[in-house]
Amino acid sequence: MIALLGSLPLKAEKGFVNLTPRPKNCLVYDGTCQFPQKFTVGVSAELGDTAVLEAQRFVDALKASLTGYDISLAHSTEDAFIRVAPYTGSAGNVGTEGYRLVVKEEGITLTSLTQKGFYYGFQSIRKMLPAHVGLGLAGKAGDVYSLPIVSITDTPRFGYRGFMLDVSRHFFTVEEIKRFLDLMAIYKMNVFHWHLTDDQGWRAEIKQYPKLTTIGAKRSDSWDTDITLVDDYWWTGEGGFTGKPYGPYFYTQDEMREVVAYAAERHIDVLPEVDMPGHFVAAMASYPEYSCTPNNPPSVWTNWGVSTNVLNVANPAAVDFAKNILSELCDIFPYPYIHIGGDECPTDQWKTNAACQARYKELGLTDYRQLQTHFIKEISDFVQTKGKRLFCWNESITAGGSDLSLMKETGATIMCWNPCQDGALKAAQMGLDAIITEYHSATGGYYINRRQSNDYGEPTGAGYGDDTVEGCYNYVPVPDNVSAADAAHYIGVQATFWTEHVSSNEYLEYLALPRLICVAEAGWSTQARKNWTDFKKRLTRDTEMLDAGRFVYGRHWMDDYVHRVYVNPIKDGAVVTFTNQSGDRPRCLADNNGTLNGQGNECTNWLLESNGKDGEYYIKSCESGKYLYAANTASGSMVSLDAKKMAWTFDETTMSSYVAICPVANTSVAVNNNVNNATHARLFAHGTSNGASFYKVELISSPDAVKEVSLHVAPTTEQIFDLSGRRVKRSKGEIAIVDGQKVIL
């Protein structure tokens, strides 16, 4: 859920330069450089056609954004307002992607050694201008444009600065992909990792194998999580299967070439991935003869997780099938690398397949995992004939039993997600390059599809709700204890986005932004230049651009964001039923005589009796007349049935005295038998604190009105709750005003 706040132009601040990623060196001086109504961008005669091409694209972009300005390109720097010239300093200062930008009152000078350097220098100029310029949108006639007086020498920290999008689980159109390529370009990211295939769908046209798209590009059902705009907030549903066919969705070869060309104009390489030999179900559903069970072919998966159905790597025809697929893709994607996955590949079927058993014996292997290593080596040798090298996920070297000597021979780049840092260090010590894309750690990570918050209205999906923007930004991709020799193999970072729970572009943006920008800065800026407070200041300014581009983004990190809380307006005498929906902890709801199972009469219905205070109730069993009683109110307490009364309150706060109700795992503790199903409730996993699991109560007052609340012991006196760092008083369910915002407590 995010609030759509009205954006007002932020006032210029002395000494502040809104440039993200943060440059390697940036000196700021007093004054500004104002753009004249008519000016020339002049390219030095010493530079070649590539510099002229970048300058022309820059001029075209400015013409589209600076309404009423007369801008032209010249093949000379004489009398030019923006001068484009060769870099004359030490090459080590700018490298192959860097630039030097000097802005004075009288004009601007941009120098570089390469076409990429000029491109990124032009991007910096556009980024420091008003928000619409970076997006290529038109401004208003009469607008005045200026830059701060700066001297910038800049070059990226890492050569690989990537974003991965999974289009197998959920498909995104070419236009939606271009939208993200535009954002990547603004923030100087340079590799789009396109996860084209998986168990849940095949998305790339392969002319030699048409059934990959006639069969593999569709499935019988799909998981869908709604995200809709309601009362200025984006509300996300819990998610569920639609019961409807999904697809066929795929990219034609012409569409893939279109994406490659669009990315190339922005100096973004496209890394295609065909996941194999595991996560290959959609391909084997299309051509079951290449599976380990051709007489019992798999179907395109509708769920997620890890399938035991894998490619028969001992079948020469199956290996040729993989090679032929890659051959067609090598002709479409000019990037000198291709990704073949290699993650989460079970060996179960190989152990029982006659051909795999024979191959295992023939090669004298000691572990069936080594069949995967031999397959990777054979594919590596093949793609090298196409001028390509491999990317693989870290399981190719971290899975037990892998042949590390053979993997070293492939020279593959290892994409490290889990265990990320252990995998990266292992790759480096093997002499292999590593990309850091941490899925989750105690301090943060780069899997930007994971939930950022447990606020009311947040989606159910991947993660625990603690993958915050700040945690993502502060994650250290190269720990201090990594030696200089090993660190040389840490060549990049990547923001990774899986889409099992994502079914719309709005939801993709909401989760990805602004964490994608965090990873962009990690890829470009040195660790010493990173600072959360400074970054948040620049990111706050960038919300102007995100709003102008109508991007959906999470706002939990913003200073003026008020975390959403809710009190359910239940009434005295309502009958509720608690049902376990989480399966999180294998414990039972207890009474004084032991535990109650899912058939226990005591669990059938509960009656809410008013305590005489706003929002507070007793909870009584309709069958026995006993009450839900918490003798111990410490966090994680079990709830008992007792003759005594204990007042409870239904609300959403961050207080520490939640009481955990732990029903039978995967079992309905109660059956809703209310008249017309008018009112009932259910329990599901809410979060953890001090090692205890807590449960949220979802009260459904009608089929169309779902309200979520949390259950905890009611305060007996006025208490102070901490909401996102704000001290908030609560007394008898009052509404508090926090920093001018109404908060329902």
Residue pairs with C-beta under 8 A, 6 or more apart in sequence:
1 233
1 234
1 235
1 236
1 455
1 456
1 457
1 458
1 564
2 233
2 234
2 510
2 552
2 553
2 554
2 555
3 232
3 233
3 555
3 561
4 229
4 232
4 233
4 234
5 555
5 560
7 543
7 544
7 547
7 548
9 130
9 544
10 540
10 541
10 544
14 30
15 28
16 28
16 148
16 537
17 26
17 28
17 128
17 148
17 150
18 127
18 128
18 538
18 541
18 542
19 26
19 124
19 127
19 128
19 152
19 538
20 127
20 187
20 517
20 520
20 521
20 535
20 538
20 539
20 542
21 156
21 187
21 188
21 520
21 521
21 523
21 524
21 525
22 521
22 524
22 525
22 529
22 530
22 534
22 535
22 538
23 124
23 152
23 153
23 154
23 525
23 529
24 98
24 153
24 154
24 155
24 525
24 526
24 529
25 152
25 153
25 154
26 150
26 151
26 152
26 154
27 150
27 151
27 152
28 148
28 149
28 150
29 148
29 149
29 150
29 151
30 149
31 105
31 148
31 149
32 105
32 146
32 147
32 148
32 149
33 103
33 104
33 105
33 106
33 107
33 108
33 146
33 147
33 148
33 149
34 105
34 144
34 145
34 146
35 66
35 69
35 81
35 144
35 145
35 146
35 147
36 81
37 68
37 69
37 70
38 69
38 70
38 71
39 69
39 70
39 71
39 72
39 80
39 81
39 82
40 71
40 72
40 73
40 74
40 79
40 80
40 81
40 82
41 55
41 58
41 59
41 71
41 72
41 73
41 74
41 80
41 81
41 82
41 84
42 73
42 74
42 75
42 76
42 77
42 78
42 79
42 80
42 82
42 83
42 84
43 51
43 52
43 55
43 73
43 74
43 75
43 76
43 77
43 84
44 51
44 76
44 77
44 83
44 84
44 85
44 86
45 75
45 76
46 85
46 86
47 84
47 85
47 86
50 115
50 118
51 84
51 115
51 118
52 73
52 75
53 115
54 115
54 118
54 119
54 122
55 73
55 84
55 118
55 122
56 73
57 122
57 265
58 122
58 125
58 126
59 71
59 72
59 73
61 126
61 133
61 136
62 69
62 71
62 126
62 133
63 69
63 71
64 136
64 137
64 138
65 129
65 132
65 133
65 136
65 137
65 138
65 139
66 133
66 139
66 143
66 145
67 138
67 139
67 140
67 141
67 143
68 141
68 142
68 143
69 145
74 80
77 83
77 84
77 85
80 107
81 107
81 108
82 107
82 108
82 109
82 110
82 125
83 107
83 108
83 109
83 110
84 110
84 111
84 118
85 109
85 110
85 111
86 111
86 112
86 113
87 94
87 99
87 100
87 111
87 112
87 113
87 117
88 111
89 100
89 153
91 113
93 100
93 153
93 155
94 100
94 112
94 113
94 117
94 153
94 154
94 155
95 113
95 155
95 156
96 113
96 114
96 116
96 117
97 114
97 116
97 117
97 120
97 155
97 156
97 159
97 190
98 112
98 113
98 117
98 120
98 153
98 154
98 155
98 156
99 110
99 111
99 112
99 117
99 118
99 120
99 121
99 124
99 152
99 154
99 155
100 109
100 110
100 111
100 112
100 121
100 152
100 153
100 154
101 108
101 109
101 110
101 121
101 124
101 125
101 150
101 151
101 152
101 154
102 108
102 109
102 150
102 151
102 152
103 147
103 148
103 149
103 150
103 151
104 149
105 149
108 125
108 147
110 118
110 121
110 122
110 125
111 121
112 118
112 121
115 267
116 267
119 266
119 267
120 154
120 188
120 267
121 154
123 185
123 186
123 188
124 152
124 154
125 147
126 133
126 134
126 186
127 134
127 186
128 147
128 148
129 145
129 147
130 139
130 143
130 145
130 544
131 542
131 544
131 545
131 547
131 548
132 138
132 139
132 545
132 548
133 139
133 145
134 186
134 545
135 182
135 186
135 545
135 548
135 549
136 182
137 548
137 549
139 145
156 188
156 523
156 524
157 522
157 523
157 524
157 525
157 526
157 527
158 490
158 491
158 492
158 493
158 523
158 524
159 190
159 491
159 492
160 190
160 191
160 435
160 491
160 492
160 493
160 494
160 523
161 188
161 189
161 190
161 191
161 492
161 493
161 494
161 519
161 520
161 523
161 524
162 189
162 190
162 191
162 192
162 193
162 271
162 435
162 437
162 492
162 493
162 494
162 495
162 523
163 180
163 184
163 189
163 191
163 192
163 193
163 494
163 495
163 496
163 497
163 516
163 519
164 193
164 194
164 195
164 273
164 437
164 494
164 495
164 496
164 497
165 172
165 177
165 180
165 192
165 193
165 194
165 195
165 497
165 499
165 508
166 195
166 198
166 497
166 498
166 499
167 194
167 195
167 196
167 201
167 203
167 499
168 195
168 196
168 197
168 198
168 199
168 200
168 201
168 202
168 203
168 282
168 499
169 198
169 200
169 201
169 223
169 304
169 498
169 499
169 500
169 502
170 222
170 499
170 502
170 503
171 201
171 203
171 247
171 249
171 250
172 505
172 508
174 251
174 255
174 258
174 259
176 505
176 508
177 192
177 259
178 259
178 262
179 505
180 192
180 512
181 192
181 259
181 262
181 263
181 266
181 268
182 266
183 513
183 516
183 551
184 190
184 192
184 266
184 268
184 516
184 520
185 266
185 267
185 268
186 545
187 516
187 517
187 520
187 521
187 524
188 520
188 523
188 524
189 268
189 516
189 519
189 520
189 523
190 267
190 268
190 269
191 268
191 269
191 270
191 271
191 335
191 492
191 494
192 259
192 263
192 268
192 269
192 270
192 271
193 271
193 273
193 339
193 494
193 496
194 259
194 270
194 271
194 272
194 273
195 273
195 275
195 498
196 202
196 203
196 204
196 251
196 272
196 273
196 274
197 203
197 204
197 216
197 273
197 274
197 275
197 279
197 280
197 282
197 283
198 275
198 279
198 281
198 282
199 279
199 280
199 281
199 282
199 300
199 301
199 304
199 307
199 309
200 219
200 281
200 282
200 300
200 301
200 302
200 304
200 500
201 216
201 217
201 218
201 219
201 246
201 247
201 249
201 282
201 300
202 212
202 213
202 216
202 217
202 250
202 282
202 283
202 286
203 217
203 249
203 250
203 251
204 212
204 250
204 251
204 256
204 272
204 274
204 329
205 212
205 213
205 250
205 251
205 252
205 253
205 256
206 212
206 213
206 324
206 325
206 328
206 329
207 253
207 328
208 324
208 325
208 328
209 286
209 287
209 321
209 324
209 325
211 286
211 287
212 282
212 283
212 286
212 287
212 325
213 248
213 250
214 248
214 286
215 285
215 286
215 300
216 282
216 283
216 285
216 286
216 300
217 247
217 248
217 249
217 250
217 282
218 245
218 246
218 247
218 248
218 249
218 300
219 245
219 246
219 247
219 299
219 300
219 301
219 302
220 245
220 246
220 299
220 300
220 302
221 241
221 242
221 243
221 244
221 245
221 246
221 302
222 241
222 242
222 244
222 246
222 302
222 503
223 239
223 240
223 241
223 242
223 302
223 303
223 304
223 500
223 501
223 503
224 239
224 240
224 241
224 242
224 503
225 236
225 237
225 238
225 239
225 459
225 460
225 461
225 501
225 502
225 503
225 507
226 235
226 236
226 237
226 239
226 503
226 504
227 234
227 235
227 236
227 237
227 459
227 504
227 506
227 507
227 510
227 552
228 234
228 235
228 237
229 235
233 457
233 564
234 506
234 510
234 552
235 457
236 457
236 458
236 459
236 507
236 510
237 459
238 459
238 460
239 459
239 460
239 461
239 501
241 302
251 259
253 328
253 332
256 272
256 332
256 333
257 332
259 270
260 270
260 332
260 333
260 334
263 269
263 270
264 334
269 334
269 335
270 333
270 335
271 333
271 335
271 337
271 338
271 339
271 391
272 329
272 332
272 333
272 335
272 338
272 339
273 338
273 339
273 340
273 341
273 391
274 322
274 325
274 326
274 329
274 338
274 339
274 340
274 341
275 340
275 341
275 342
275 343
276 283
276 311
276 322
276 340
276 341
276 342
276 379
277 310
277 311
277 313
277 322
277 342
277 345
277 372
277 375
278 306
278 307
278 310
278 311
278 341
278 342
278 343
278 344
278 345
278 346
279 306
279 307
279 341
279 343
279 344
279 345
280 309
280 310
280 311
281 298
281 299
281 300
281 301
281 307
281 309
282 300
282 301
283 290
283 311
283 321
283 325
284 290
284 291
284 297
284 298
284 309
284 311
285 297
285 298
285 299
285 300
287 321
288 294
288 297
288 298
289 317
289 318
290 311
290 312
290 315
290 317
290 318
290 321
291 297
291 298
291 309
291 310
291 311
291 312
291 318
292 309
292 310
292 311
292 312
292 349
292 350
292 352
292 353
292 356
293 309
293 349
298 307
298 309
301 307
304 500
306 344
306 346
307 346
308 346
308 348
308 349
309 349
310 345
310 346
310 347
310 349
310 350
311 318
311 322
311 375
312 318
312 349
312 353
312 355
312 356
313 319
313 350
313 356
313 359
313 371
313 372
313 374
313 375
314 350
314 353
314 355
314 356
314 358
314 359
314 360
314 371
315 355
319 375
319 378
319 379
322 340
322 379
323 379
323 382
326 338
326 340
326 379
326 382
326 383
326 386
327 386
329 338
330 338
330 383
330 386
330 387
330 388
336 387
336 388
336 389
337 388
337 389
337 390
337 391
337 413
338 383
338 388
338 389
338 390
338 391
339 390
339 391
339 392
339 415
340 376
340 379
340 390
340 391
340 392
341 392
341 393
342 372
342 376
342 392
342 393
342 395
342 396
343 393
343 394
343 395
343 396
343 417
344 393
344 395
345 372
345 395
345 399
347 368
347 369
347 371
347 372
349 356
350 356
350 357
350 360
350 368
350 371
351 357
351 368
356 368
356 371
359 371
360 368
360 371
363 370
363 371
363 374
365 371
366 401
367 400
367 401
367 402
368 401
369 399
369 400
369 401
369 402
369 403
370 401
370 402
370 403
370 406
372 396
372 399
372 402
373 396
373 402
373 403
373 406
373 407
374 403
374 406
376 390
376 392
376 396
376 406
376 407
376 410
376 412
377 406
377 407
377 409
377 410
379 390
380 389
380 390
380 409
380 410
380 411
380 412
383 389
383 390
389 411
389 412
389 413
390 410
390 411
390 412
390 413
391 412
391 413
391 414
391 415
391 435
392 410
392 412
392 413
392 414
392 415
393 414
393 415
393 417
394 414
394 415
394 416
394 417
394 418
394 419
394 420
394 423
394 424
394 426
394 427
395 402
396 402
396 407
396 412
396 414
397 404
397 407
397 414
397 423
397 426
397 427
397 430
397 432
398 419
398 422
398 423
398 426
404 430
407 430
407 432
408 430
408 431
408 432
411 432
412 432
413 432
413 433
413 434
413 435
413 491
414 423
414 424
414 427
414 432
414 433
414 434
414 435
415 434
415 435
415 437
415 494
416 423
416 424
416 427
416 434
416 435
416 436
416 437
416 438
417 423
417 437
417 438
417 439
417 447
417 496
418 438
418 439
420 436
420 437
420 438
420 439
420 441
420 445
421 436
421 438
421 479
423 434
424 434
424 436
424 489
424 490
425 482
425 486
427 433
427 434
427 489
428 434
428 482
428 485
428 486
428 487
428 488
428 489
428 490
429 486
431 489
432 489
433 489
433 490
433 491
434 489
434 490
434 491
435 491
435 492
435 493
435 494
436 446
436 477
436 478
436 490
436 492
436 493
436 494
437 446
437 447
437 493
437 494
437 495
437 496
438 444
438 445
438 446
438 447
438 475
438 477
439 445
439 446
439 447
439 450
439 496
440 447
440 450
440 463
440 464
440 467
441 475
443 471
443 474
443 475
443 476
444 467
444 468
444 470
444 471
444 472
444 473
444 474
444 475
445 467
445 471
445 472
445 475
446 472
446 475
446 493
446 494
446 495
446 496
446 515
446 519
446 522
447 462
447 463
447 467
447 496
447 497
447 498
448 467
448 472
448 495
448 496
448 497
448 511
448 512
448 515
448 516
448 519
449 461
449 462
449 463
449 496
449 497
449 498
449 499
449 501
449 502
449 511
449 512
450 461
450 462
450 463
450 464
450 467
450 511
451 458
451 459
451 461
451 462
451 463
451 464
451 465
451 467
451 511
452 458
452 465
452 467
452 468
452 469
452 511
452 515
452 554
452 556
453 465
453 468
453 554
453 556
453 563
454 465
454 466
454 686
454 687
455 556
455 563
455 564
456 564
456 565
456 566
456 652
456 708
457 564
457 708
458 465
459 501
459 507
460 501
461 500
461 501
461 502
461 511
462 498
462 500
462 501
464 687
464 688
465 687
467 515
468 556
468 557
469 514
469 515
469 518
469 554
469 556
469 557
470 532
470 536
470 557
472 515
472 518
472 519
473 518
473 521
473 522
473 530
473 532
473 535
474 530
474 532
475 522
476 527
477 490
477 493
477 522
478 487
478 490
478 527
482 490
492 523
493 519
493 522
493 523
494 519
495 512
495 515
495 516
495 518
495 519
495 520
497 508
497 511
497 512
499 508
502 508
502 511
506 552
507 552
509 551
509 552
509 553
510 552
510 553
510 554
511 554
513 546
513 551
513 552
513 553
513 554
514 539
514 542
514 546
514 553
514 554
514 557
515 554
517 539
517 542
518 535
521 530
521 535
522 530
536 557
539 557
540 558
540 559
543 553
543 558
546 553
555 561
556 563
560 739
560 741
561 724
562 723
562 724
562 726
562 738
562 739
562 741
562 743
563 654
563 723
563 724
564 652
565 651
565 652
565 653
565 723
565 743
565 744
565 745
566 651
566 652
566 707
566 708
566 709
566 744
567 615
567 650
567 651
567 652
567 709
567 733
567 744
567 745
568 650
568 651
568 699
568 707
568 709
570 576
570 608
570 617
570 650
570 679
570 699
570 701
571 608
572 608
572 609
572 610
572 617
573 607
573 608
573 609
574 607
574 608
574 679
575 605
575 606
575 607
575 608
575 622
575 674
575 679
575 680
576 605
576 606
576 608
576 619
576 679
576 680
576 681
576 699
577 604
577 605
577 606
577 670
577 671
577 672
577 673
577 674
577 680
577 681
577 682
578 589
578 603
578 606
578 661
578 663
578 669
578 670
578 681
578 682
578 683
578 697
579 663
579 668
579 669
579 670
579 671
579 672
579 680
579 681
579 682
579 683
580 663
580 664
580 665
580 666
580 667
580 668
580 669
580 682
580 683
580 684
581 682
581 683
581 684
581 698
582 683
582 684
582 685
582 695
583 665
583 666
584 665
584 685
584 693
585 660
585 662
585 665
585 693
586 664
586 665
587 638
587 662
587 663
587 664
587 665
588 595
588 596
588 597
588 662
588 663
588 664
589 595
589 596
589 603
589 639
589 661
589 662
589 663
589 664
589 669
590 596
590 638
590 639
590 640
590 641
591 602
591 626
591 640
591 641
591 642
592 640
592 641
592 642
596 602
596 603
596 641
596 669
597 664
597 667
598 664
598 667
598 668
598 669
600 669
601 623
601 624
602 621
602 623
602 624
602 626
602 641
603 621
603 669
603 670
604 621
604 622
604 623
604 670
604 671
604 673
605 621
605 622
605 623
605 670
605 673
605 674
606 619
606 620
606 621
606 622
606 628
606 670
607 619
607 620
607 621
607 622
608 617
608 618
608 619
608 620
609 617
609 618
609 619
609 620
610 616
610 617
610 618
611 617
611 618
611 647
611 714
613 647
613 714
613 732
613 733
614 732
614 733
614 734
615 649
615 650
615 651
615 714
615 732
615 733
616 647
616 648
616 649
616 714
617 647
617 648
617 649
617 650
618 627
618 645
618 646
618 647
618 648
619 627
619 628
619 648
620 626
620 627
620 628
621 627
621 628
621 641
624 641
626 641
626 642
626 643
627 641
627 642
627 643
627 644
627 645
627 646
628 639
628 640
628 641
628 646
628 648
629 639
629 640
629 641
629 642
629 644
629 645
629 646
630 637
630 639
630 640
630 646
630 659
630 713
631 637
631 640
631 642
632 638
633 657
633 659
633 713
634 657
635 656
635 657
635 658
635 659
635 660
635 689
635 690
635 692
635 694
636 659
636 660
636 690
636 691
636 692
636 693
636 694
637 659
637 660
638 660
638 662
639 659
639 660
639 661
646 713
647 713
647 714
647 716
648 711
648 712
648 713
648 714
649 712
649 713
649 714
649 715
649 733
650 697
650 699
650 709
650 710
650 711
651 709
651 710
651 712
651 733
651 745
652 708
652 709
652 710
653 710
653 712
653 721
653 723
653 730
653 745
654 721
654 722
654 723
655 712
655 715
655 719
655 721
656 689
657 712
657 713
658 686
658 689
658 692
658 694
658 710
658 711
658 712
659 711
659 712
659 713
660 692
660 693
660 694
660 695
661 683
661 695
661 711
662 693
662 695
663 669
663 683
669 683
672 680
674 680
677 703
678 701
678 702
679 699
679 700
679 701
680 699
680 700
681 697
681 698
681 699
681 700
682 697
682 698
682 700
683 695
683 696
683 697
683 698
683 711
684 695
684 696
684 698
685 693
685 694
685 695
685 696
686 693
686 694
686 695
686 696
686 710
687 694
688 694
694 710
695 710
695 711
696 708
696 709
696 710
696 711
697 708
697 709
697 710
697 711
698 706
698 707
698 708
698 709
699 707
699 708
699 709
700 706
700 707
701 707
715 730
718 729
718 730
718 731
719 730
720 727
720 728
720 729
720 730
721 728
721 730
721 745
722 728
723 738
723 743
726 738
726 739
728 736
728 738
728 743
728 745
729 736
730 736
730 745
733 745
734 745
735 742
735 743
735 744
735 745
736 742
736 743
736 745
737 743
